[in-house]
Amino acid sequence: MKPEDLERILFTEKQIEPSPTFCGDVMVHVQAEASYKPIPFPWIPFAAIILVLAILVLWLYPADSVLRAANVLVYTTVNWFIAPSDIALRNVLLAAFESLALTLLLVWFSLRLAGANR
């Protein structure tokens, strides 16, 4: 092939058209991909992990100084806001703090599990 022949081929404006069955083939593949069922959320491993973590925390709580320090910090914070003589109110406020901390922990874990950036 000579350079002139190559230039003639490259500079010729020929309209490129797909084969007549191209659109049909593409739609068959698109419909096949759309028919796949989504992957279900792994609830059983998730529940097993939560259960193991709960058992581990309850088992390590008496021995772990960090958990005991966190508990003392929560009680100290509650005692700072509420007088020690008001035991019922202190227990309610303590339960509210613990619920808030657990909620924030679960939200953080859910976002990590979902793959969120923040």
Buried (B, 14 or more C-beta within 10 A) or exposed (E): EEEEEEEEEEEEEEEEEEEEEEEEEEEEEEEEEEEEEEEEEEEEEEEEEEEEEEEEEEEEEEEEEEBEEEEEEBEEEBEEEBEEEEEEEBEEBBEEBEEEEEEEEEEEBEEEEEEEEE
